[in-house]
Amino acid sequence: MRPIVSMADRTLSAMNTLRLESWSDAGLELLHRQNTPEMTEHLGGPETEQAIIDRHQRYLRLESGEMLIVRLGDEVIGSVGYWERERDGEDVYETGYGILPEFGGRGYAATALRLAADRAAARGARRYLHAFPHVDHAASNAVCRKAGFELAGEVSFEYPKGTWLQSNDWRLDLSALDVRPA
């Protein structure tokens, strides 16, 4: 016998569905919401208004990967993305992610990161996806671990440009993911 699922249960389930969507003008408001001392503590601090606008425009034009808006139901709760870069002589993807603090601690960042990794893997262009959270950023390092990345070691990482940080190099083998090419 199948369990009875009410319309309210189905509606609640749809409201709690995490999904990714392509970057759009909705991302500009998200960038403003993410531009707080709390969310940028390990990234060099809040950006200027012009820097936010410039970042938004780069995300809209990104062709070497994707920048994505993370939604929970209809609500925008964060961002995740991946883009091409060279790492130790190898072409790889780098990833970045940020979930608004009021949605933190519930596994949304790790889920969004895995969904983005699946999209990167489906492209079939790069074997590895790397994340470089600051060594002292416990929450961001936990996201990588929960998303199935392996810790490759510590590295000196430049972000923002001109600022060198001690970061962990987390790596996910995209060729091991069970996805179909896009």
N, CA, C and O of each residue as an XYZ file, in Angstrom:
728
protein
N       0.837     -1.174      0.000
C       0.000      0.000      0.000
C       0.888      1.246      0.000
O       1.820      1.349      0.798
N       0.596      2.192     -0.900
C       1.360      3.435     -0.968
C       0.905      4.397      0.121
O      -0.283      4.472      0.436
N       1.868      5.141      0.704
C       1.469      6.115      1.723
C       0.654      7.237      1.087
O       0.866      7.603     -0.069
N      -0.265      7.765      1.852
C      -1.083      8.879      1.388
C      -0.296     10.162      1.609
O       0.172     10.434      2.714
N      -0.154     10.950      0.542
C       0.563     12.218      0.619
C      -0.430     13.320      0.312
O      -1.006     13.373     -0.775
N      -0.620     14.186      1.268
C      -1.596     15.267      1.083
C      -1.027     16.356      0.183
O       0.180     16.425     -0.048
N      -1.918     17.203     -0.318
C      -1.503     18.348     -1.137
C      -0.589     19.263     -0.314
O       0.377     19.813     -0.844
N      -0.883     19.424      0.954
C      -0.034     20.273      1.811
C       1.370     19.681      1.913
O       2.351     20.424      1.885
N       1.483     18.345      2.032
C       2.793     17.696      2.092
C       3.559     17.913      0.800
O       4.754     18.207      0.830
N       2.876     17.768     -0.352
C       3.532     17.973     -1.644
C       3.977     19.416     -1.797
O       5.065     19.672     -2.312
N       3.160     20.363     -1.360
C       3.511     21.779     -1.449
C       4.705     22.076     -0.561
O       5.620     22.787     -0.978
N       4.715     21.545      0.662
C       5.841     21.748      1.575
C       7.111     21.164      0.978
O       8.173     21.781      1.056
N       7.014     19.975      0.378
C       8.177     19.354     -0.241
C       8.712     20.210     -1.383
O       9.925     20.384     -1.506
N       7.831     20.742     -2.215
C       8.259     21.602     -3.327
C       8.910     22.866     -2.809
O       9.860     23.364     -3.412
N       8.412     23.396     -1.693
C       8.987     24.619     -1.121
C      10.384     24.363     -0.587
O      11.203     25.281     -0.536
N      10.670     23.133     -0.188
C      11.959     22.809      0.413
C      12.941     22.204     -0.586
O      13.994     21.708     -0.186
N      12.618     22.235     -1.860
C      13.490     21.680     -2.881
C      14.615     22.650     -3.205
O      14.374     23.805     -3.555
N      15.831     22.174     -3.086
C      16.999     22.979     -3.424
C      17.276     22.819     -4.904
O      17.316     21.700     -5.415
N      17.469     23.936     -5.599
C      17.773     23.855     -7.019
C      18.707     24.984     -7.413
O      18.815     25.999     -6.725
N      19.382     24.780     -8.542
C      20.294     25.773     -9.088
C      19.682     26.357    -10.345
O      19.026     25.659    -11.117
N      19.907     27.650    -10.539
C      19.462     28.277    -11.782
C      20.571     29.191    -12.283
O      21.398     29.675    -11.511
N      20.571     29.411    -13.572
C      21.595     30.256    -14.183
C      21.579     31.652    -13.572
O      20.539     32.160    -13.152
N      22.764     32.254    -13.536
C      22.897     33.611    -13.002
C      22.040     34.554    -13.820
O      21.985     34.448    -15.045
N      21.371     35.474    -13.147
C      20.482     36.432    -13.803
C      20.519     37.733    -13.016
O      21.311     37.883    -12.086
N      19.670     38.659    -13.390
C      19.617     39.930    -12.665
C      19.254     39.738    -11.196
O      19.572     40.596    -10.373
N      18.596     38.634    -10.849
C      18.290     38.338     -9.445
C      19.577     38.180     -8.638
O      19.565     38.344     -7.418
N      20.676     37.867     -9.301
C      21.949     37.689     -8.613
C      22.524     38.966     -8.041
O      23.284     38.921     -7.074
N      22.174     40.113     -8.625
C      22.719     41.373     -8.116
C      22.256     41.629     -6.683
O      23.061     42.008     -5.832
N      20.979     41.427     -6.412
C      20.479     41.597     -5.041
C      21.155     40.597     -4.101
O      21.484     40.936     -2.965
N      21.362     39.372     -4.573
C      22.040     38.356     -3.760
C      23.462     38.800     -3.411
O      23.893     38.661     -2.267
N      24.188     39.331     -4.392
C      25.552     39.805     -4.119
C      25.551     40.883     -3.041
O      26.444     40.915     -2.194
N      24.564     41.757     -3.067
C      24.460     42.775     -2.016
C      24.192     42.122     -0.657
O      24.771     42.528      0.351
N      23.324     41.121     -0.629
C      23.003     40.433      0.628
C      24.208     39.651      1.159
O      24.359     39.491      2.370
N      25.063     39.166      0.254
C      26.243     38.406      0.665
C      27.417     39.308      1.043
O      28.405     38.824      1.595
N      27.331     40.570      0.766
C      28.444     41.505      0.955
C      28.466     42.062      2.378
O      28.423     43.275      2.586
N      28.533     41.159      3.343
C      28.551     41.546      4.749
C      29.895     41.154      5.361
O      30.580     40.274      4.840
N      30.273     41.799      6.457
C      31.514     41.389      7.127
C      31.513     39.905      7.491
O      32.546     39.243      7.392
N      30.365     39.381      7.911
C      30.265     37.975      8.296
C      30.546     37.049      7.107
O      31.279     36.070      7.245
N      29.968     37.353      5.949
C      30.119     36.467      4.798
C      31.429     36.672      4.046
O      31.847     35.798      3.286
N      32.077     37.805      4.246
C      33.316     38.083      3.506
C      34.554     38.080      4.393
O      35.638     38.469      3.959
N      34.390     37.645      5.623
C      35.496     37.653      6.590
C      36.743     36.948      6.061
O      37.857     37.427      6.272
N      36.571     35.826      5.382
C      37.706     35.048      4.879
C      38.004     35.347      3.409
O      38.778     34.636      2.769
N      37.386     36.402      2.882
C      37.554     36.761      1.471
C      38.039     38.189      1.278
O      37.909     38.743      0.187
N      38.588     38.782      2.307
C      39.113     40.134      2.175
C      38.153     41.238      2.571
O      38.488     42.413      2.426
N      36.966     40.901      3.069
C      36.011     41.896      3.533
C      35.048     42.339      2.448
O      35.193     41.972      1.282
N      34.051     43.143      2.850
C      33.033     43.606      1.899
C      33.637     44.382      0.728
O      34.680     45.024      0.850
N      32.946     44.298     -0.407
C      33.370     44.974     -1.628
C      32.654     46.315     -1.771
O      31.627     46.559     -1.138
N      33.209     47.162     -2.603
C      32.558     48.431     -2.920
C      31.362     48.163     -3.829
O      31.231     47.083     -4.404
N      30.503     49.156     -3.946
C      29.340     49.041     -4.833
C      29.784     48.739     -6.262
O      29.193     47.887     -6.925
N      30.816     49.427     -6.740
C      31.280     49.195     -8.107
C      31.835     47.780     -8.275
O      31.632     47.152     -9.314
N      32.525     47.284     -7.267
C      33.062     45.919     -7.338
C      31.930     44.895     -7.409
O      32.054     43.891     -8.111
N      30.842     45.131     -6.703
C      29.684     44.228     -6.754
C      29.075     44.239     -8.151
O      28.764     43.185     -8.705
N      28.908     45.420     -8.714
C      28.347     45.539    -10.064
C      29.263     44.851    -11.076
O      28.789     44.137    -11.961
N      30.561     45.063    -10.948
C      31.518     44.426    -11.860
C      31.465     42.906    -11.735
O      31.509     42.201    -12.744
N      31.370     42.395    -10.509
C      31.288     40.939    -10.279
C      30.012     40.390    -10.937
O      30.049     39.364    -11.617
N      28.915     41.067    -10.730
C      27.639     40.651    -11.318
C      27.754     40.558    -12.840
O      27.288     39.592    -13.445
N      28.374     41.565    -13.454
C      28.540     41.567    -14.910
C      29.445     40.407    -15.368
O      29.178     39.784    -16.396
N      30.508     40.119    -14.608
C      31.382     38.982    -14.949
C      30.600     37.670    -14.885
O      30.752     36.804    -15.747
N      29.766     37.533    -13.857
C      28.983     36.307    -13.709
C      27.994     36.144    -14.865
O      27.780     35.032    -15.348
N      27.395     37.244    -15.305
C      26.459     37.173    -16.434
C      27.157     36.735    -17.719
O      26.546     36.081    -18.564
N      28.434     37.091    -17.870
C      29.187     36.801    -19.102
C      30.037     35.528    -19.011
O      30.659     35.145    -20.001
N      30.079     34.877    -17.874
C      30.958     33.729    -17.661
C      30.692     32.633    -18.683
O      29.569     32.145    -18.805
N      31.734     32.250    -19.415
C      31.606     31.187    -20.414
C      32.470     29.983    -20.097
O      32.252     28.905    -20.651
N      33.447     30.144    -19.216
C      34.368     29.043    -18.908
C      33.865     28.206    -17.733
O      34.646     27.521    -17.072
N      32.586     28.265    -17.484
C      31.945     27.556    -16.390
C      30.565     28.141    -16.199
O      29.938     28.606    -17.151
N      30.093     28.115    -14.962
C      28.773     28.664    -14.656
C      28.785     29.297    -13.279
O      29.415     28.787    -12.353
N      28.088     30.403    -13.154
C      27.767     30.934    -11.837
C      26.271     30.733    -11.692
O      25.506     31.026    -12.610
N      25.855     30.232    -10.534
C      24.487     29.790    -10.345
C      23.882     30.365     -9.077
O      24.568     30.572     -8.076
N      22.600     30.613     -9.140
C      21.829     31.051     -7.980
C      21.264     29.798     -7.319
O      20.741     28.914     -7.999
N      21.370     29.722     -5.997
C      20.820     28.604     -5.239
C      19.468     29.036     -4.687
O      19.357     30.058     -4.011
N      18.450     28.247     -4.982
C      17.095     28.530     -4.491
C      16.606     27.375     -3.633
O      16.886     26.207     -3.901
N      15.877     27.735     -2.608
C      15.151     26.786     -1.782
C      13.689     27.128     -2.012
O      13.191     28.137     -1.512
N      13.007     26.285     -2.770
C      11.673     26.660     -3.222
C      11.807     27.893     -4.098
O      12.556     27.886     -5.075
N      11.094     28.938     -3.756
C      11.160     30.181     -4.532
C      12.156     31.188     -3.962
O      12.377     32.246     -4.551
N      12.750     30.865     -2.832
C      13.625     31.817     -2.140
C      15.087     31.668     -2.561
O      15.619     30.558     -2.598
N      15.727     32.787     -2.876
C      17.155     32.802     -3.177
C      17.912     32.695     -1.853
O      17.729     33.518     -0.955
N      18.769     31.665     -1.740
C      19.486     31.470     -0.472
C      21.005     31.511     -0.619
O      21.725     31.453      0.378
N      21.498     31.612     -1.857
C      22.937     31.664     -2.016
C      23.376     31.502     -3.456
O      22.581     31.605     -4.391
N      24.672     31.243     -3.609
C      25.262     31.088     -4.931
C      26.322     30.000     -4.892
O      26.882     29.677     -3.845
N      26.575     29.451     -6.064
C      27.631     28.461     -6.242
C      28.063     28.558     -7.703
O      27.259     28.891     -8.573
N      29.305     28.272     -7.959
C      29.752     28.321     -9.344
C      31.054     27.580     -9.531
O      31.698     27.150     -8.573
N      31.423     27.444    -10.782
C      32.717     26.851    -11.134
C      33.195     27.509    -12.414
O      32.397     27.947    -13.243
N      34.519     27.571    -12.562
C      35.132     28.221    -13.719
C      36.489     27.575    -13.955
O      37.067     26.961    -13.058
N      36.986     27.725    -15.179
C      38.267     27.134    -15.548
C      39.424     27.932    -14.964
O      39.360     29.154    -14.829
N      40.472     27.214    -14.625
C      41.731     27.821    -14.186
C      42.844     26.806    -14.374
O      42.593     25.617    -14.566
N      44.055     27.283    -14.317
C      45.229     26.418    -14.388
C      45.732     26.231    -12.966
O      45.849     27.195    -12.208
N      46.026     24.991    -12.608
C      46.530     24.683    -11.265
C      47.689     23.713    -11.410
O      47.496     22.568    -11.817
N      48.893     24.163    -11.080
C      50.085     23.314    -11.158
C      50.243     22.675    -12.545
O      50.540     21.486    -12.659
N      50.042     23.473    -13.586
C      50.226     23.000    -14.950
C      49.077     22.186    -15.511
O      49.181     21.671    -16.625
N      47.987     22.054    -14.775
C      46.841     21.259    -15.208
C      45.611     22.159    -15.317
O      45.399     23.026    -14.469
N      44.801     21.954    -16.356
C      43.543     22.676    -16.493
C      42.499     22.014    -15.599
O      42.211     20.825    -15.739
N      41.936     22.795    -14.681
C      40.955     22.291    -13.724
C      39.811     23.301    -13.638
O      39.854     24.368    -14.250
N      38.796     22.941    -12.871
C      37.771     23.898    -12.475
C      38.036     24.306    -11.035
O      38.488     23.508    -10.215
N      37.746     25.560    -10.751
C      37.730     26.071     -9.378
C      36.276     26.324     -9.033
O      35.478     26.640     -9.915
N      35.922     26.192     -7.781
C      34.555     26.444     -7.354
C      34.527     27.440     -6.203
O      35.499     27.593     -5.463
N      33.407     28.101     -6.073
C      33.142     28.999     -4.957
C      31.669     28.902     -4.610
O      30.848     28.581     -5.470
N      31.328     29.174     -3.370
C      29.952     29.020     -2.909
C      29.713     29.931     -1.720
O      30.647     30.291     -1.003
N      28.472     30.295     -1.520
C      28.095     31.107     -0.374
C      26.609     30.996     -0.111
O      25.796     31.359     -0.961
N      26.252     30.501      1.052
C      24.849     30.397      1.452
C      24.610     31.465      2.523
O      25.413     31.618      3.443
N      23.517     32.190      2.399
C      23.208     33.248      3.357
C      23.161     32.676      4.776
O      22.681     31.560      4.977
N      23.657     33.433      5.759
C      23.783     32.910      7.129
C      22.495     32.335      7.714
O      22.539     31.350      8.451
N      21.363     32.929      7.400
C      20.105     32.427      7.978
C      19.722     31.033      7.461
O      18.805     30.406      7.991
N      20.423     30.549      6.426
C      20.176     29.210      5.889
C      21.349     28.266      6.163
O      21.353     27.123      5.706
N      22.330     28.745      6.902
C      23.521     27.954      7.177
C      23.272     26.809      8.145
O      22.293     26.802      8.892
N      24.179     25.843      8.115
C      24.142     24.743      9.070
C      23.104     23.674      8.775
O      22.847     22.821      9.625
N      22.499     23.699      7.588
C      21.452     22.720      7.257
C      21.827     21.836      6.068
O      20.998     21.073      5.573
N      23.087     21.940      5.609
C      23.536     21.094      4.519
C      23.270     21.645      3.126
O      23.580     20.981      2.137
N      22.704     22.837      3.027
C      22.386     23.404      1.717
C      23.647     23.697      0.899
O      23.660     23.484     -0.314
N      24.691     24.177      1.544
C      25.917     24.507      0.801
C      26.539     23.253      0.197
O      26.938     23.262     -0.967
N      26.626     22.179      0.972
C      27.208     20.933      0.452
C      26.351     20.364     -0.676
O      26.880     19.868     -1.670
N      25.037     20.434     -0.525
C      24.142     19.947     -1.584
C      24.299     20.784     -2.839
O      24.398     20.234     -3.936
N      24.322     22.105     -2.703
C      24.493     22.996     -3.859
C      25.844     22.739     -4.526
O      25.938     22.739     -5.753
N      26.880     22.523     -3.732
C      28.207     22.250     -4.279
C      28.203     20.948     -5.076
O      28.811     20.880     -6.144
N      27.534     19.924     -4.579
C      27.460     18.660     -5.313
C      26.663     18.817     -6.606
O      27.032     18.248     -7.634
N      25.585     19.578     -6.563
C      24.803     19.818     -7.783
C      25.648     20.554     -8.825
O      25.596     20.235    -10.012
N      26.421     21.532     -8.376
C      27.301     22.261     -9.300
C      28.398     21.334     -9.832
O      28.762     21.415    -11.005
N      28.920     20.462     -8.980
C      29.944     19.504     -9.426
C      29.380     18.572    -10.493
O      30.067     18.237    -11.458
N      28.138     18.158    -10.319
C      27.496     17.316    -11.337
C      27.404     18.050    -12.663
O      27.629     17.457    -13.718
N      27.077     19.325    -12.619
C      26.996     20.120    -13.849
C      28.373     20.252    -14.495
O      28.507     20.140    -15.713
N      29.391     20.490    -13.674
C      30.756     20.601    -14.203
C      31.195     19.274    -14.815
O      31.801     19.249    -15.887
N      30.891     18.177    -14.135
C      31.262     16.860    -14.646
C      30.568     16.565    -15.970
O      31.166     15.972    -16.868
N      29.321     16.971    -16.092
C      28.558     16.718    -17.316
C      29.166     17.427    -18.525
O      29.002     16.977    -19.658
N      29.862     18.524    -18.287
C      30.539     19.218    -19.388
C      31.678     18.370    -19.952
O      31.998     18.450    -21.139
N      32.279     17.564    -19.092
C      33.344     16.669    -19.520
C      34.639     17.359    -19.912
O      35.490     16.742    -20.552
N      34.809     18.624    -19.544
C      35.975     19.388    -19.996
C      37.172     19.306    -19.050
O      38.307     19.486    -19.489
N      36.946     19.041    -17.774
C      38.021     19.022    -16.784
C      37.832     17.819    -15.865
O      36.705     17.414    -15.576
N      38.939     17.257    -15.413
C      38.843     16.096    -14.525
C      38.571     16.501    -13.085
O      37.810     15.832    -12.386
N      39.195     17.605    -12.630
C      39.106     17.956    -11.214
C      38.403     19.286    -10.976
O      38.493     20.221    -11.771
N      37.706     19.330     -9.857
C      37.093     20.550     -9.342
C      37.777     20.848     -8.014
O      37.798     20.002     -7.120
N      38.341     22.059     -7.882
C      39.065     22.452     -6.669
C      38.322     23.562     -5.929
O      37.693     24.424     -6.542
N      38.406     23.523     -4.615
C      37.914     24.600     -3.753
C      39.067     25.006     -2.852
O      39.867     24.166     -2.441
N      39.150     26.300     -2.546
C      40.278     26.831     -1.778
C      39.815     27.662     -0.580
O      40.116     28.854     -0.516
N      39.092     27.064      0.367
C      38.688     27.848      1.541
C      39.884     28.142      2.453
O      40.832     27.360      2.535
N      39.814     29.276      3.126
C      40.838     29.663      4.092
C      40.982     28.549      5.129
O      39.990     27.940      5.529
N      42.205     28.285      5.561
C      42.444     27.193      6.516
C      41.654     27.375      7.814
O      41.312     26.388      8.465
N      41.360     28.621      8.199
C      40.640     28.895      9.442
C      39.125     28.945      9.268
O      38.406     29.175     10.239
N      38.633     28.739      8.064
C      37.194     28.827      7.812
C      36.582     27.429      7.983
O      36.391     26.694      7.013
N      36.284     27.086      9.228
C      35.816     25.729      9.560
C      34.562     25.343      8.788
O      34.474     24.222      8.288
N      33.596     26.240      8.679
C      32.337     25.908      8.005
C      32.564     25.594      6.527
O      32.012     24.622      6.009
N      33.362     26.400      5.851
C      33.609     26.189      4.427
C      34.403     24.906      4.181
O      34.160     24.204      3.200
N      35.340     24.604      5.058
C      36.080     23.355      4.935
C      35.161     22.159      5.179
O      35.306     21.122      4.530
N      34.218     22.297      6.107
C      33.248     21.225      6.363
C      32.351     20.997      5.151
O      31.987     19.858      4.859
N      31.995     22.059      4.447
C      31.183     21.933      3.227
C      31.911     21.055      2.217
O      31.311     20.149      1.637
N      33.182     21.312      2.004
C      33.968     20.511      1.048
C      33.993     19.044      1.455
O      33.802     18.155      0.625
N      34.228     18.804      2.730
C      34.286     17.426      3.230
C      32.930     16.735      3.019
O      32.881     15.603      2.539
N      31.833     17.414      3.377
C      30.496     16.831      3.228
C      30.132     16.598      1.770
O      29.384     15.674      1.452
N      30.661     17.433      0.883
C      30.353     17.303     -0.549
C      31.208     16.229     -1.226
O      31.056     15.983     -2.423
N      32.103     15.588     -0.471
C      32.879     14.482     -1.016
C      34.233     14.842     -1.584
O      34.868     14.015     -2.238
N      34.693     16.070     -1.345
C      36.021     16.480     -1.805
C      37.080     15.839     -0.910
O      36.811     15.516      0.247
N      38.278     15.659     -1.452
C      39.400     15.161     -0.659
C      40.371     16.320     -0.417
O      40.577     17.163     -1.290
N      40.957     16.350      0.767
C      41.916     17.397      1.104
C      43.258     17.058      0.480
O      43.872     16.042      0.804
N      43.711     17.940     -0.437
C      44.986     17.716     -1.136
C      46.141     18.401     -0.422
O      47.301     18.124     -0.726
N      45.846     19.297      0.527
C      46.896     19.973      1.282
C      46.646     21.458      1.404
O      45.619     21.967      0.956
N      47.597     22.155      2.016
C      47.520     23.603      2.164
C      48.269     24.280      1.032
O      49.280     23.773      0.546
N      47.760     25.430      0.621
C      48.384     26.207     -0.443
C      48.284     27.688     -0.110
O      47.416     28.108      0.655
N      49.168     28.460     -0.684
C      49.058     29.908     -0.626
C      48.204     30.313     -1.823
O      48.541     29.994     -2.963
N      47.104     31.011     -1.571
C      46.114     31.282     -2.607
C      45.842     32.783     -2.670
O      45.646     33.428     -1.639
N      45.831     33.329     -3.870
C      45.614     34.766     -4.048
C      44.128     35.075     -4.219
O      43.514     34.704     -5.219
N      43.559     35.762     -3.221
C      42.185     36.257     -3.309
C      41.926     37.218     -2.167
O      42.210     36.894     -1.014
N      41.399     38.382     -2.458
C      41.289     38.959     -3.796
C      42.674     39.260     -4.371
O      43.691     39.101     -3.696
N      42.690     39.695     -5.621
C      43.953     39.954     -6.311
C      44.857     40.826     -5.442
O      44.447     41.876     -4.947
N      46.098     40.363     -5.268
C      47.064     41.096     -4.463
C      47.108     40.676     -3.005
O      47.976     41.128     -2.258
N      46.173     39.807     -2.584
C      46.128     39.333     -1.201
C      46.329     37.823     -1.184
O      45.563     37.075     -1.791
N      47.373     37.386     -0.479
C      47.675     35.962     -0.399
C      47.171     35.402      0.913
O      47.449     35.955      1.977
N      46.432     34.307      0.845
C      45.833     33.657      2.006
C      46.334     32.222      2.105
O      46.651     31.599      1.092
N      46.404     31.707      3.314
C      46.712     30.297      3.502
C      45.398     29.545      3.405
O      44.502     29.734      4.227
N      45.288     28.692      2.396
C      44.032     27.997      2.105
C      44.252     26.499      2.047
O      45.369     26.015      1.861
N      43.150     25.780      2.211
C      43.163     24.347      1.960
C      42.800     24.132      0.500
O      41.964     24.847     -0.053
N      43.428     23.151     -0.113
C      43.116     22.760     -1.485
C      42.295     21.480     -1.409
O      42.830     20.399     -1.162
N      40.989     21.614     -1.624
C      40.089     20.477     -1.656
C      39.850     20.112     -3.112
O      39.683     20.997     -3.951
N      39.830     18.816     -3.426
C      39.715     18.380     -4.810
C      38.673     17.278     -4.938
O      38.593     16.367     -4.113
N      37.875     17.390     -6.003
C      36.877     16.370     -6.323
C      37.165     15.847     -7.724
O      37.301     16.626     -8.667
N      37.258     14.532     -7.856
C      37.499     13.905     -9.152
C      36.165     13.814     -9.897
O      35.332     12.960     -9.593
N      35.975     14.699    -10.869
C      34.721     14.746    -11.618
C      34.513     13.506    -12.473
O      33.375     13.135    -12.761
N      35.608     12.856    -12.883
C      35.475     11.665    -13.721
C      34.855     10.495    -12.951
O      34.384      9.533    -13.557
N      34.856     10.578    -11.629
C      34.295      9.514    -10.808
C      32.794      9.701    -10.563
O      32.140      8.812    -10.018
N      32.248     10.851    -10.963
C      30.820     11.111    -10.748
C      30.005     10.432    -11.836
O      30.434     10.338    -12.986
N      28.848      9.968    -11.463
C      27.969      9.263    -12.384
C      26.999     10.249    -13.037
O      25.842     10.368    -12.632
N      27.500     10.956    -14.060
C      26.663     11.917    -14.780
C      26.856     11.701    -16.285
O      27.848     11.122    -16.728
N      25.889     12.178    -17.041
C      25.981     12.104    -18.500
C      26.451     13.432    -19.039
O      26.054     14.478    -18.526
N      27.300     13.419    -20.079
C      27.741     14.689    -20.673
C      26.554     15.520    -21.140
O      25.556     14.993    -21.630
N      26.690     16.847    -20.975
C      25.614     17.764    -21.376
C      25.547     17.880    -22.879
O      24.704     18.607    -23.405
